[in-house]
Amino acid sequence: MNGYQNSRLSILPIDPSYAEFIRDPRNTVRPPPPHIPLEKVRQAANSAMHQGEVVELPRVEDHHVDTGGHTVKFRLYHPAGDETRPVIFFFHGGGFVWGSIDTHDGLCRRLAAKTEAAVISIDYRLSPETPFPGARDDGLAVIRHTLGFSKALGIDPQSFALCGDSAGGQVAIATCAALVSEDRAPLQLTLIYPAIEPACDSPSQTEFAAGPLLTRDAMLWFWNCYLGGKSSSVVALDDKLTKRFPPTFIVTAENDPLRDEGERLGARLRDLGVPVTVHRGPGLLHGFLSLAIIPNSAVEAFMFVVKALKSGPDPQPAG
């Protein structure tokens, strides 16, 4: 298995259930034309994200944290009312530019229901208006605030994890690094097809430069918005800090420009002695948890995430 849990390497085609979807050019993410207002782009992109099954929970609440300069909204999903539960801090995807707690509402509801943990979804500020480290700082503000009011929220301040998909994976990584530097590391980190390398120069970035769905040009544009003119070194991970990361679980999609950077992070963590498991979803596209099409391999990948967050399976070395 070459170190990959429940995975097959580069031998499967795109899952046939995506055939009609990828034939439609409207389902390819490219940099938006400069004459179209960004708010209009965001509305279109957000409306294209599929919620999937929306699970009813005993407690779903919107809250705000006042940072002194702005407020950060977050949404609590609690599967057991007033009982104290572990908590998962979730960072939504959307290329740093779009996405919100609303676009990932269905996913967070399912995570809370399946893991039996509380989920706190963070509505961090978006780029390019707020480049790095704004999103990370918003995440830290919510985490510090909610752990300080854990009893009222029904969460265990000693048992928290970080999770993020796509661009939210990068925000989760940056937030994890900041917490580790404060000696307040989460119990684990779960990353779903994460964006990690601003250079976008991995083999999978070349292989899938034109898609399906996500393109390399789009990723370069997203990173440019997120970095806001800063050097890409500001998101680089220092080995001394990274080796202190908690057990990490990474899900990648076989047909995704971001595939290799997620798997390379897994290999680096392994080399640094961090327990890690990498699961590659065969036949899948980037963003598969936000698509209306749900192949069996997408269900399996989601259950990998659930099991990682719920019980923390013994991580195996990444290949």
N, C-alpha and C positions, 0 to 999 in steps of 0.2 A: 504493500500500500504506500510505500515511500513516505511514511509519516503522516499521511492524510487520513483522517477518520471518515469512513463511509464515502470515499471519493474515488473517481476514475479520472485519469489525467489525459486531457486533450485528445480523446479518441471519439467523443460523441458529438454529433451535430447539434445545432440549435433544436430545442424541443419542438416537434412539429405543431404543437398547439399554438405557437407564436407566429406561424406562417403568415396568416392574414394581417396580423398586427404589424409585423415588420415591413410588409409590402406598402403600407401607408406612409408616405413621406412625412406626414404630420406627426408621426410618432418617433421622429429622429430629433434629438436635442442638439441644437447648434447655437452659436452666439446669436443673440437677437439683433435684427437690423437697428442701427443707431437712431433711426428716426421714430421708432416706436417707443412710447413712454414706458419706463420700467414698470410702473404700476400695472399697466395693461399686460405686460409680459408675465408679471407675477400672478395676476388673476387667471390667465390662461393656463399657466403651469400648475397652479394650485388646483384648479378645477379638474385637471387631467389625472391627479393622484387618486387612486381608487381606495376607498375605505375598507372594503372587504366586510366580513361579518362584524356587526356592531353589537357588542355584548353589554347587557344591562348589568350594572354593578350597584351595590348598596350605597356607595358613596363616591360621587364625582363632584369636585369643587374647584372653582377658579380662585386663585389668590394672587397677590402682588407683593413684591419686595421693593421697598424704597431704598435705593442706593445712595441717596443724597443728591444725585444729579439727574436721575431718571428712575423709572419703575420697571421692573421685570415681571411679566406675568408667568405664572406656572399653573399647571392643572394637576390635581391630586386624583388618582384612581385608587380606590381602596376596596379590596375584595371582601372585607370582613367588618365593615362598619367601624366600630370603636376599638376593636381588638388591635393589639400592637403587632405589627408585622415588619419583616425586613423591607427595605425600600430600594427600588431601582430608579436612578436618575437617568432620564432618557433625553437624548439630543436628536432632534429630527434632521432628516436630510433635506436637500433642495439646492445643492451647489453653493451654499453660503448666501445665496441671493434670494431664494424663495423658500416655500415651505413654512409651516407653523405648527402650533400644537393642534390646530384644527385639521390639518392635512393628515396628521398621524394619530388622530383620535381613535379610529378603529383599531389600529395596531396596538396602541397602548392599552386599550380596554382588553384586548385578547391576551396581552402579556400579563396584565394583572390577574385575569381570570385563570390562566393556565399555570402561572408560577405561584399563585396564592400569596404574592408579595404586593405591597403598595408600589405604584409607579408614579413618579413625579416627572411630568413632561415640561421642559423649560423652553419658553418662548423668547429665546435670545435675539438680540438685535442682529439685523441682516446687513450684509455688504451690498454695494460698495459704500453705503452711507456710514456704516460702522465697521471698519476693517479690523483685522486682528490687532490686539487681543480682546476686542469688545465682546465677542460671543463667549469666549472662555471666562472673562470676568463676570459676565452675567450668570454663567453656570455656577461659578464659585459663590456669587452672592446668594443664589437660591439655596445651594447646598448648605452654606454656613447658617443661613436664616432658618431653614426647615429643621436642621439637626438641633438647633437651639430651641425649637418649639415642637420637639418630637412627640411629647405626650399628647398635645392637642390634636396633632395630625395622625396619631396612631401608628407611628413608625419607630423602629428600633435604631437609635443613633449609632449603635455599635455594629450594625449589620446593614451596610449599604454597598451597592454596586453601581457602576456606570455602564451605560449602553448607548450606542448611537449608530445610525445608518447613514452610509454615504458621507456627505460633508459633515453630518453629525458625528460620524466616527472620528474625524479629525478634531472636532471640538471636544469630544470625550477624551481623546488622547491628551490634548493640551491641558484639559482640566485635571486629568489624572496626574500628569507630570507636576502640576502646581500643588496638588494635594500631597503627593509623595514628598515633595520638597519641604512641606510643612509637617512631615511625619504623621499625616492623617490619610493614609492610603485607603482606598476602597478595598473591600474583600475580593472583588474581581472586576474585570473589564471585559465587556463583550462588544465586538465590533462587527457590523453587518455591511459587507461590501464597502469598506472604508476608503476615503480619499486621504492619501498620505504623502505622495511625492509631487511637489509643485512642478518639477521638470517635465513630468508626463513623458518619460523617455524609456519606459520599460518595454520589453517585447510585446506584451499584451496591448500596450498603448498603440504600438505600430500595427499589430495584427487587426485590432478593432478600431482603428483611427476613424473610420467612416461609419461606425456603428456595428451591430444593430443598437438602436435606441440612443445610447450615449456616445458622443464623438470626442476625439482628442481635442479638437478646436474648442468645443464647449468647455472641456475641463481646463484648458489654458485660460479661457476667459473667466471662468469661475475663480481660479486661483488668483488671477490678476485683481479681480474685485476684492477678494478676501485679504490679500496682502497689501493692497492700497499703496503700492509703491515701495513697500518695505522689502528688504532682502528675504529670500526664501529661507535663509538661515534662522529666522525668528521662530520657525516651526520645526526646526531640526531637533532631534532628541539626543541628549548627551548620554553616553554609555553609563557613566557613574549614576545617573538618575534612572535611566531605563532599567538597569539591572535590579532596581528596587521595586519595579512594577509588580502588581498582584498577578495571580493566575489570570491568563488572558485566553479568550475564545474568539476566533475569527471565522466569519463566514464569507466566502467569495462565490462569485458566479462564473461559470466556465466561459461564457461569451461576453466578457466585460473588460473594457480598457483598464479598469482598476484592479483586475484580478491579481496580477503579479505583485503589485506594491503591497497588497494585503498579505500575500503569502510570503513576500520577502520580510515583512515585519515579523511574521511568525518565526521565520528562520533566525532572524536577528535576536529575538527574545530568547529563543532556545539556546543560541550561542552564549547569551549572557546569563543563562541559568534560570530564566523565568519559566515556570510551567505554562505550557501553551498547547492548545489544540486548534488545528485549522481544518475546516470542512469546506470542500469545494462542491457547489451544487451543480451536477452535470446537466448540460443543456440549457441552463438558465441565463437570463439577461440581467444587466444592472437594474436595480430597483425592483426586483421581482416581488417584494412584499407590498409594493404600492401599485401593482398592476391587477387588472380584473381577471387576467388569465392565471390560473393556479395549477401548474403541472404537479404531479406527485413529488417530483424532486424539490419543488418549492415548499410543499407541506413538510417534507423531511428536513429541509433546512430550517424552517421555522421551529420545528420540534427540537432540533439541535440547540437553537437559541433558548428555548423554554427550559430544556433540561440543564443547560449550562447555568442559567440564572436561578433556577429553582433548587438544584441539588449540587451544583458544582462538581460535575464528573471529573475524575482524576485526569488532569491534562496530560496529553502525550506530546512528545517532541514533534515540532513541525518539520516537514521535509524541505 
